[in-house]
């Protein structure tokens, strides 16, 4: 970190594997997950415990990191010699995380650029990777911000959920639910647009919906060089199938990554959900 002029901070909805954030020197502030009266950093929430809670209709909520967590992340970066900090976060349409980051940024001596990326998941994750790569190459804050924004603007986030129930419970879809209807056999495909989760399509049956998800992802990728991430929540086999089929369809992938989504996202999309991020290089 000492050779870098710009430090990178993000939040746990970026869904980056810990070994990757460590390698990139990125600091990750943890969203909090509450199950009943029990509250914990989402990285410490066992997936089976969260799945059982959701299926058992227990009260599950998420809250942004405390501003203090951001303050100490920023202060540590400044103490390590960073001249500026780029802090990249989940959409304000989905979380108040940016608000907490901005509160902390106002208390720090070095410039902190807090960015509402208007997205989540690995669309945020790959923007963080782009920013960290630019910072490692010696880029200044403007260069790092430009790399992150370029990545976000070109990325597509595609989401399959088994049911809209969990998104409805968490208040994350609004009119999307009415638009998609509630027929049990209709499976929704969603995307993130203008910082919110919005309907993309509805397909009869899970298998057809997954095939449609793969087809849309392949179309978005086209012949261009892309990074692909397959994210899932308690659906490793399904994610593996999606990955295998995308590998077969896409000729020009620089990086494939499979990851379980953060517990905070899992709490809203529910068990069985699969997402695909298409991020042009």
C-alpha positions in Angstrom: 0.0 0.0 0.0 2.8 2.4 0.8 3.7 2.8 -2.9 0.2 3.7 -3.9 -1.0 7.3 -3.9 -4.6 6.3 -3.9 -6.3 3.8 -1.4 -9.4 1.9 -2.4 -12.3 1.2 0.0 -15.6 -0.5 -0.9 -18.4 -2.3 1.0 -19.2 -6.0 1.2 -22.0 -6.0 -1.4 -19.1 -5.9 -4.0 -19.1 -9.7 -3.4 -15.3 -9.9 -4.0 -13.6 -13.0 -2.6 -11.5 -12.1 0.4 -8.3 -13.5 -1.2 -8.8 -11.1 -4.1 -9.4 -8.0 -2.0 -6.3 -8.9 0.0 -4.2 -9.3 -3.1 -5.5 -5.9 -4.4 -5.0 -4.1 -1.1 -8.7 -3.1 -1.0 -10.4 -2.4 2.4 -13.9 -3.7 2.7 -16.5 -2.2 5.1 -19.0 -4.8 6.3 -22.8 -4.4 5.8 -24.6 -5.6 9.0 -27.2 -8.4 8.9 -29.8 -8.7 11.6 -31.7 -12.0 12.2 -34.2 -11.4 14.9 -32.2 -9.8 17.7 -28.8 -11.1 16.5 -26.6 -8.7 14.5 -23.3 -9.5 12.8 -21.0 -8.4 10.0 -22.2 -10.1 6.9 -18.9 -11.8 6.3 -19.4 -13.7 9.7 -23.0 -14.7 9.0 -23.1 -18.5 8.2 -25.0 -19.0 4.9 -27.0 -22.0 6.3 -28.1 -19.9 9.3 -29.4 -17.1 7.0 -31.1 -19.6 4.6 -32.9 -21.2 7.5 -34.0 -17.8 8.8 -35.3 -16.7 5.4 -37.2 -19.9 4.8 -38.5 -19.8 8.4 -39.8 -16.3 7.8 -37.8 -14.8 10.6 -37.2 -11.1 10.6 -34.1 -10.5 8.5 -32.8 -7.0 7.8 -29.6 -5.3 6.6 -28.0 -2.0 7.7 -25.1 -0.1 6.3 -21.7 -0.1 8.0 -21.4 2.4 10.9 -19.7 5.7 9.8 -17.1 4.9 12.4 -16.0 1.8 10.3 -15.4 4.0 7.3 -13.6 6.6 9.4 -11.1 4.1 10.7 -10.6 2.6 7.2 -9.9 6.1 5.8 -7.7 7.1 8.8 -5.7 3.8 8.4 -5.2 4.5 4.6 -4.0 8.1 5.4 -1.6 6.8 8.0 -0.2 4.4 5.4 0.7 7.3 3.2 -2.3 7.5 0.8 -2.7 11.0 -0.7 -6.3 10.3 -1.6 -9.0 7.6 -1.1 -11.5 6.4 -3.6 -14.5 4.8 -1.8 -16.8 2.8 -4.2 -20.3 1.7 -2.9 -23.6 0.0 -3.5 -26.4 2.1 -5.1 -28.2 4.6 -2.8 -31.4 3.1 -4.3 -30.6 -0.1 -2.5 -28.7 1.0 0.7 -27.7 4.0 2.7 -24.1 2.9 2.7 -22.9 6.0 0.7 -24.5 8.2 3.3 -22.4 6.6 6.1 -19.2 6.8 3.9 -19.8 10.5 3.2 -20.3 11.3 6.9 -16.9 9.6 7.7 -15.2 11.3 4.7 -16.0 14.7 6.1 -13.9 13.9 9.2 -10.7 12.8 7.4 -7.7 15.0 6.5 -7.0 13.5 3.1 -9.4 13.8 0.1 -12.0 11.0 0.0 -14.0 10.5 -3.2 -17.2 8.7 -2.3 -18.9 7.2 -5.3 -22.4 5.9 -5.6 -21.9 3.3 -8.3 -25.6 2.9 -8.9 -25.2 -0.8 -8.9 -24.2 -3.8 -6.6 -22.7 -7.3 -6.8 -19.8 -7.9 -9.1 -20.7 -4.9 -11.3 -19.4 -3.0 -8.2 -16.8 -5.7 -7.6 -15.2 -5.3 -11.1 -15.3 -1.5 -10.8 -13.3 -2.0 -7.5 -10.8 -4.3 -9.4 -10.4 -1.7 -12.1 -9.8 1.1 -9.6 -7.3 -1.0 -7.6 -5.5 -1.9 -10.7 -5.2 1.7 -11.8 -4.0 2.7 -8.3 -1.4 -0.1 -8.2 -0.1 1.3 -11.5 0.5 4.6 -9.8 -2.6 6.4 -11.1 -3.8 9.6 -9.3 -7.3 9.9 -7.9 -8.8 11.2 -11.2 -7.3 8.3 -13.1 -8.6 5.8 -10.6 -12.1 7.3 -10.6 -12.2 7.3 -14.4 -11.2 3.5 -14.4 -14.0 2.7 -11.9 -16.7 4.8 -13.7 -15.7 3.3 -17.1 -16.2 -0.2 -15.7 -19.5 0.6 -14.0 -21.0 2.3 -17.1 -20.2 -0.7 -19.3 -21.2 -3.5 -16.9 -24.5 -5.4 -16.9 -26.0 -7.1 -13.9 -28.5 -9.9 -14.6 -30.4 -11.6 -11.8 -32.5 -14.7 -11.6 -34.6 -15.3 -8.4 -36.7 -18.3 -7.5 -39.3 -15.9 -5.9 -39.8 -12.2 -5.5 -40.9 -12.7 -1.9 -37.6 -11.7 -0.3 -37.2 -8.6 -2.5 -40.7 -7.6 -1.6 -40.1 -8.1 2.1 -37.0 -5.9 2.0 -38.8 -3.2 -0.1 -36.2 -3.5 -2.9 -38.5 -3.8 -5.9 -41.5 -1.6 -5.7 -43.5 -1.8 -8.9 -41.5 -4.6 -10.3 -43.5 -7.1 -8.3 -46.8 -5.9 -9.7 -45.4 -5.9 -13.2 -44.1 -9.5 -13.0 -47.3 -10.9 -11.4 -47.3 -13.7 -8.8 -47.9 -16.9 -10.8 -45.7 -19.5 -9.1 -44.5 -21.0 -12.3 -43.4 -17.6 -13.7 -39.7 -17.0 -12.9 -38.5 -13.4 -12.9 -35.3 -12.1 -14.5 -34.2 -8.8 -13.1 -31.5 -6.2 -13.8 -30.0 -3.2 -12.1 -30.9 0.1 -13.9 -30.6 3.7 -12.6 -29.5 2.3 -9.3 -32.6 0.1 -8.7 -33.5 -3.5 -9.2 -35.9 -3.6 -12.2 -37.7 -6.3 -14.2 -36.1 -7.6 -17.3 -38.3 -10.5 -18.3 -40.4 -13.3 -16.9 -40.1 -16.9 -18.1 -42.1 -20.0 -17.4 -40.2 -22.4 -15.2 -36.7 -22.2 -13.6 -34.8 -24.1 -16.3 -36.1 -21.9 -19.1 -35.4 -18.8 -17.1 -31.8 -19.9 -16.4 -31.3 -20.6 -20.2 -32.7 -17.1 -20.9 -30.4 -15.6 -18.4 -27.4 -17.3 -20.1 -28.6 -16.2 -23.6 -29.0 -12.5 -22.5 -25.6 -12.6 -20.9 -24.0 -14.0 -24.0 -25.8 -11.4 -26.2 -24.5 -8.5 -23.9 -21.0 -9.9 -24.1 -21.0 -10.5 -27.8 -17.5 -10.8 -29.4 -15.9 -8.3 -27.1 -13.3 -9.0 -24.4 -15.2 -9.2 -21.1 -14.9 -10.2 -17.5 -17.7 -12.5 -16.4 -18.8 -13.2 -12.8 -21.4 -15.8 -11.8 -22.9 -15.0 -8.4 -25.2 -17.2 -6.4 -26.9 -17.5 -3.1 -27.1 -21.1 -1.8 -27.2 -22.3 -5.4 -23.7 -23.6 -6.2 -24.8 -26.3 -8.6 -26.9 -23.9 -10.6 -24.1 -21.4 -10.7 -21.8 -24.1 -12.0 -24.2 -24.9 -14.8 -24.4 -21.2 -15.8 -20.6 -20.9 -15.7 -20.1 -24.0 -17.9 -22.6 -22.8 -20.5 -21.2 -19.3 -20.6 -17.7 -20.8 -21.1 -19.0 -22.7 -24.1 -20.7 -19.7 -25.6 -18.3 -16.8 -25.1 -15.0 -16.8 -27.1 -13.3 -13.8 -25.5 -13.4 -13.9 -21.7 -10.4 -12.4 -19.8 -11.6 -13.4 -16.4 -14.2 -15.9 -15.1 -15.1 -15.6 -11.4 -17.7 -17.6 -9.4 -18.7 -16.3 -6.0 -21.4 -16.6 -3.4 -23.1 -13.2 -3.1 -22.7 -11.3 0.2 -25.2 -12.3 2.9 -26.7 -8.8 2.6 -27.6 -9.4 -1.0 -28.6 -13.0 -0.3 -31.1 -11.7 2.4 -32.9 -9.8 -0.4 -32.7 -12.2 -3.4 -33.3 -15.3 -1.4 -32.0 -18.9 -1.7 -31.6 -20.2 -5.3 -30.8 -16.9 -6.8 -28.1 -16.6 -9.5 -26.6 -13.5 -11.0 -24.4 -12.9 -14.0 -22.2 -9.8 -14.4 -20.9 -8.9 -17.8 -18.1 -6.4 -17.6 -16.5 -5.4 -20.9 -12.7 -4.9 -20.6 
